[in-house]
Amino acid sequence: MTNIERHCDGDTPVYFLHIPRTAGLNFESILFDQFQMNRISPHQLIDDIFADTHAQFQGFDLYSGHIPYALMRRMLVRKPLTVTMLRDPIARFISYYAFIRTPRFQAEKQNQLIMGDELERVTRMSLAEFVEARDLRIMRGVQNEQCLMVCADGLPLDDPEAERFGQWLDPQGAPLSKPPTLSPSEVLAGALQNLPLLDFVGLTERFQESLDVLLYTFGWKAATMVRRVNASTNKPTDIDQATLNRIADFNRDDVTLYQAATALFDERYQQMSRELLERYGTRQQAALKLPLARETLLELLEQHYQARFRADHQPAVDVHYTFDQPLSGTSWHVREVKSDNRVVRWTGPEGHATLDFLLTPDADYMLQFCVQASLTKAVLDSLKVAINGHAIGTRVTLQADGSYLYEARIPKRDLADGFARLMLTVSQTVEVRSVQPDSIDPRKLGVVLTWIKFTRVA
């Protein structure tokens, strides 16, 4: 049985093979939390990547984009750990049809340049008509695209990116070799062969279970809540069976790949569950049958996370944490970069936010952190602090810039073996729109932090 656990050691990059319309932006936000901001490649599209030299493209810890594996593998000197999400091809086709008809998609200049009057034609088409419009260039983005993205052996015969690939030079100054051109049957065979070699394969239809396997595989914790990003809201309903059959036939290779991905996911999910029980289960839990109850699974995943956290981190004497760094915790919104380049995070949407650290366990520590703001004074006044479940009294000082400095002494008895889970609790989180009625921000926010410090007390 193959070990499905992976370690990000800094020498091996991670590549998120982002297949469009697979809930990838939701997934991507969770991935981004695990990496230093300046170690994440800023390029996600082919045009952006080819604007750099081959040397400039190297050296990041996380890559993410709509780039076929066959291209990315040749672009990177270091073979990446590759993660991806696949989606039922029929559901993905319907989502794609709905998405390209949205005003947002049609307004983007790049889409207008590539697809021209096709965009206007699609707005007048029913789903059944769209399935039959095989002459449209826009259809290239949906027919068996998951096979194209996963295949490691080459690209389809008509893929224009294969022709552009030779413009990049390798470290010796020679053009990079183009991926071979393949027939559709060869693309399918290559995708099926490469699928089990990917380090993580999730399924959109089983997003939460996929997230569980991802966190187990890498020993991570999800800091941001799963939320809908870039989701289509105008998808057709009551679709007749004949149209569904035509969609499936149009994507028959992706259907075959998705069936293989489902079997692979089931196998890895069961392997994860068995290994969690064997390593961390109690005597009473040893007799449990699969699938595990959600409560039991979460308890075992937490034990696994803490074990990996201790193994992957060295105890720190002092800590100066800023929010451009990886975040190991829960209930934080995504990073925000301010005009002065400070990186901040809001707590939320839940009232309890956590952040984990590993300290030397043989001394007291002084905790300090800066709260920049909250939406209401009541939320700020309700802020409570705890370490490993022990409530800690804080001293609060208003700073000249309007922020608040919180300070507290942490006795070494509260640090156990050095593991320190900082918990920030507010009485409630507040919807932005309840305070700013004209805002389109849907979030529920607690307080926003700029930095956290732990200083060892001599």
Steps between C-alpha positions, in 0.01 A plus 500: 500500500642836393552761771277799419668740746721772355741754653568853374870521578580822315696314233198362316236744372127433503295547183125547516380378162195724487246361256239769426150463647599250772458730806870570468494852646351367823770236510774745404427735791563212741826412326624859506467507881770234527777700331700819548349766272820580314556129440179468297542543125298803382446353152194287434446538125718394208537858372627617839747215528653548155553868583776385739818311423534134584737590786257755648226238511701270727542528875145528635349257751145505363379523140137517403331544165310372198815344358497141370723264694695415184603866472562570867716191544726622220502859629623412848852378569382338823223240468206632703262333737179532300148542635181540301120489511283321244129545440219297349534590129128558449475736798820674390365554146178653634698724735725609213198583281349712778828673581590614147156659470553723804557875444822475699654240268382673185633838614859380539711637215710185468189290443374749242829488312513121492135419436364809327141473384474144635420643843196683371382187314523289816269735692222413253558124516317250713710233671386244240610731218832571669582129518464474124705814421820303445645765267541757778853565623351553843420127512870419528478596865256227587537192277701238689706778656561304820684234301705770326594656835597175675687329216877507551602370158411792272227724363226457239586550137330839476617653828659839423706502820722225363618735225582781744695279736827518308535874563637426848871430543645254747801587726735409213324740262331234289124508428298273725377191320133506409269239650409233243172542312252223575177361361191510727539132586864558596401797720247281682754220546756747631251655742397160638865405542596825675192528725618262778844665492355836608558567868141601570183464293176643637143507370285812482189300582666383822671823593506461879628143481760619249611769741534236774733293281704805401553605862593143596740467206700815584435530875328836460210677667242703306522864615226633274146374489379320188298750303362538149730706278438564129198267508249511215158618615307480175530131419209350305268255673262229379743383233361220283676166495584523130705816562675341798587201283646726228712682760631168631578382147679828424718439807522122492873498575453727801220268619746210489763703686250613763394141566865409558545806724198402708640150556841645590345749741296228673815294542701788648216613726469152648878476538501830690221381729674170576832669573338757728337222702821298520715794616270704719188295572407397853438140596127562465543656155707209369183302430333777299393429144561730205389760413573675828251736658582863429570579866742208530679589177551862608640387837751269332595759237574749778735252669669435167538873435659562840740209454607628159523859630742395773703289257519769231588799726794580725418656842560877484658705775330819376233548234414804291208388286363706212212397280701459183629181665327159481204474734428191711164569659128536449237764424703767325408685184743523210799733516460865413788721385467863607627806314815507718562131410404373845325162484204460734228245571153525646371235737174340395248391397484309828554670835802286595823535298806288577866514401759239598866545595778278633704662780771381736304356797733587789424870553224757531421710193375852439227507237437819299275556201364799312131540418457756225121534512156343535171593341344593835636598839288231664685229308838644597401532866391134507836361382630223727832313480591142592804272459433127474157559651628704797350850520762776523448853624628768265610861528373716213670822390371741234782584258567830323382358166164393646586131533491305827794319658405193703751355749487197728742276689473127427622269779702202384252263664249598227738405219514125568761368255540838330191478282317833530151541353407866517122549500337838443130512584245774435138501611384516140622561147332779306380502141670779308171593332334554838746784570562615142169453311651583161776239531498188283731324749311188624739418785439480874796659681644503850825693545788565261859425610834618361756302702551264796810464721610244758806607702669264743521640851843446656 
